Amino acid sequence: MSKKIDLVVLHEHPEWQKPLFAALEKRGVAFAPFDVIATAFDNVTPPAAKLYFNQASPSAYLRGNTRAVPLALAYMRTLELQGARVLNGADVFAMELSKSAQAALLHTLGIDTPRSITFNDPAALRRHAGRITWPSVLKPDQGGSGARIQVVNSIEEVEDMFRRDPSIWLPDNLFLLQEYLPHDAEQGIVRLEFLGGELLYAMRVKTHGRFNLCPSPVCNPADGEGVCEIPAQQVDAPPVEFHPYPDVPEQAVETARRIVRAVGLDVGGIEYLETPDGRRVFYDVNANSNLRPSVAEAFGFDPFERVVDYLVAQLG
């Protein structure tokens, strides 16, 4: 990085970054990408830029980039200790990497969230058998594109699953058994995208039973399969649908805004669903926000242009 730059973007998925990089180039921002897949850094070189923007993703391991996540986290901690400003920095990224921490945070905020039990040995679930309702959702602490998430019906089923395939534990060796919450398939779940603490846009996501809800057209094109991993049992399901949701309730937006502020999220998405008995349940915090241009277009703007607006303002 010999030339003078103002912004460094940490990433490991170049396809996701193409729209952002194009918008930055169009605006004339002096930036440099920093690919965390295979790199190194030392503890004496001062930060190269005024501002860093973290776009690393927990799902890196699905693309064979398992070591990218700990490198990104270590690098951001080093940068912050050196006095650099990092958007969606180390603490925010650490929260995104842990569904267990997210569940605890939402509960302490008094926000309705699924009951969760975190475990590193399926047999230990038997100590909590009286508090488990079936079916339940089994999900990894470090999520990513819906991989390793499935609905299970008994502790025996969970034990058998890990016995048959111990590789399921990788890369984080930690899982959650979470309350299963039914929702209207025609309404789907709701994802709220935030930028600088304020709502950018809202969308309804019809899952069709899939768990990979990545909004990027690279992962979930309007038709066909994307490049992100999708659990085999869901391959025959229709594609995930993303629809603008201009009438999102203000109360839901305010709850999501509370989460954004508590996490310290600069750019990211908050997800919730509504149950048939009237619960509005928040369950996911996404610091790496893959924006959906077609949804933002329905609101009259290019989402990446808005992100660049925000980045330029932070540089100023």
N, C-alpha and C positions, 0 to 999 in steps of 0.2 A: 504494500500500500504506500508507494512513494509519492503519488500525487496527493494534493490536499483534498480531503473529503470531509463532509459534514455529517453524513449518516452511514452507518453500517447495518445491514440487515442479516441477522443470523437465520440460517435455514438449512434444510436437508432435502427438500423436495422441489427441484427447479421448475417443474411443470406448474405447481401451485403458485409460484412467484412471478410467472411471466406477466400477468396483468398489472401487478404492482410495479414491477421493474419498468414496464412500458410507460406507466403513468408518471413514474419518477423521472424517466428520461425526457418525456414530453414537457415536464415542468422545468427541466434544467437543474434538478437537484443533484449536487455532487455526492453521489453515494457509491458504496461498494458492497457487493454480496460477500458473506462469510459462510462458506459451506462447512458445516460441522461434522460431515460424514467421516473424513479422514484428515485430521489437521493436528496442530500443536500450538501451544502458547506458553510464554514464560511469565515469571512473576515480577519482572523488572521493567519491561517495555511499557511506557505510558499509553493510555487509551489513544487510538488513532483518530477518533472523531468526537464531535460534540455530543452526538446522540447515537444510541444503539436501539435497534428494534428487533425483539425476539420473535421469530416465526417458526422456531423449532416445534416439532410435534411429538406427543407421546407415542404416536403410531409408527415412529421411525423403524421399530424392530420388525414391522410387517414387511418392510422393503429391504430387509437385510442390514439395516443400519442401527443395530442395537446399541452400539457404543456412542452414537450421536447424542443421545439424551444425557448421559452423565457428563459428556464433554461440554455440551451447551450449558448445563447447570453450573459446572465448575468454572467455566469461562465467565459467565455472568456474575458469579460471586466475586471472582477476581476483579472484574471491571468495576463493580460497585464498591469494593474495598479500596480501589484506586481513585474513587471519586467520580466515575463516569455515571451518566444517567442512562438507564436501560428501561425502555418501555416493555411492559409485560416481563419484568425482570425475574430474578432468581426466586423470590418468595412467591410471586404469582405463578411461575412455572411449576414450582414445587407443589402448589395447591392443585394445579391442573393434573399433575402426575398422580394424585392420590384421591380416588373416589371416597376412601375412608375419611380423609380430612375434610373433603367437601361435605359429606354427610354430617360430620360433627359440627362444622361451621353453621350449616343451615339450621340444624337443631338448636344450637345455642342462640341463633338469631330469632328463634321462635317461628321459623318458617316451616310449613308442612313439607316434609321430605320423607322418602321411604325409610322404614325401619331397616337397619343394616347390622349384620354381624360380620366382623372382619376375622379371617382365620388363616393360619399357615399349615393346618393339619385338619383334614375333614373329620377325623374322629373327635376333635375338640368341639365340633358342633353339637355333639350329644349333650354337652353340659347346658346347652341353650335350647334343647328340644322342646321344652314347654312354651317357648316364646316364638317358635317358628310356625308360620302358616304356609300351607302348600296349595298350589304351586308357588315356587319362589324363583327369583332371577339370580343366576350365578354370573358374576362379572369380575374381571380382574381389577385390582387396585389401580394399575396403570392401564388405562383403556387405550383404544385406538381402532377406529373404523369398524366398530362392532365386533371385532374378533374376540373369540373365547367367551362371548356372552351367550347364554342359553337358559331356557326355562327348565327347571328340574322339579321333581315330585317327591323326593325323599332323601334322607341323609345317605341311605344305602346307594342310591343312584350317584350321588356326589362322590362317595368313597370309591365306587367302582370306576368312575370316570378317571379319577387321578391314578388309580391303580393300573388301569389299562394304558394310560398315556401320561407318564410323569412330565413330559415336555410341555404340557399345558401350563405348568407353573411358570415357565420362562416368559419374559425376562425378570419379573419383579418378585416372584415367589410369594405373592399375597393375593387373596381373593376375598370377595364379599358375597354373602348370601343376603339378598335384598328382597324386601316385600314386593310381591307381584301386584301391579296395579292395572286393572283393565281400563280401557278407554274406548271411546267411539271411533271405530276404524275410519268412518267417513269424515270425522273432524281431525283426526291425527293428533300429533303433539304440536306444541308451539315453541318456536325458537325466536328469541329476541336478540338482535345484534346491537351492541353498544359501541360507541366511539367517544372517547373523552368523557365518559360518565353519563352520556345522554343516548337515548334510543336513536339508532340509525334507521332500522326498519324491523318489522315483525313478519313472520311467515308461519303458515301452517304446513306441517310436514306429514304427509300420509305415508306410513311406513310399510304397509302391506306385509307386515310380519318380519321385515328385515330389521337388523340392528345397525347396519352401516348407514348412518344418516349424515355423512359428510356432505355439506352443501356445495362443494366445488364441482363444477361440471366435469372436471377431470375424473372425479371419483363416482359421481352419480349423474351421468348424462341423461337427457330427457328420455332417451330410449337406449336399450342395450346395457351392457355392463361396463363399469369403469375400471380404473387401474388399481383401486384399493381392494384389499382382501375382503371377501364377503363369505360368511360361514356357509359351508356346503349345503346344509339343509335348507337354505333360503334361496338357492340359485334359481329355482323355478318360479319364484314370486315375481309379480310385476315390478317395474322400476319404482323407486321412491319418488313421490311427487312433492314439489315445492310450490306453494301458492302464497301470494301476497296476503297479508292479514292487516288491512288498514284499521279494522274495528277492534283491535286488541284492547281489552279492558285496561283502563288507566290504573286500576288497583294492581293488576298483574305487572304492569310496567314499573310501578313504584316499588313493588317487592323485588323485582329483578334489579332495579337501580340500587337498592339497599345491599344486595349481594355484590354487585359490581364495586361499590364503595368499600365494603368490608374486605374484599379480596385485594383491592388496589388495581383492578383491571383497567388497562388503558384501551385495549381493543379486544373484543371478545363476544361470545354468545352465551346466553343463559337459556336452558330448556325447562319446560314444564308440561304437564299433562293434566287433563281434567277427567275425574272419575265419574261414573254414573251416579254416585251418591253425593256429588257436588263438591268434592275436594279439588283444590287446585294445588298440585304437588310439584315442587321444584326438585330437580334431581341431577342436573349436570351443569358444570362450569367449564367453558371452553376458552382458553387463552389464545389458542391459535385459531383465528376465525377465518375460515375459507368462505368468502363472500359469494353470493349468488347473483350475478349480474342481471339475469332475467327478472328476478324478484325486485331488485332495486330499481330497475327500469320502469316497473309498474308504478313506482313512487316518483318517477321523474328525474332520476340522477344515476350517475355511474358511481358505484360504491368505492372503487379504487381511487377515483378523483377525490372523493371525500376523505379517504385515508391520507392521501397526499396533502390535502389541505391541512389536516390535523398535524402531520409530521412537520410541514413547513412552519406552522404556528409554534410548534414546540422548539424548533430550531431558532425561531425568532426570539 
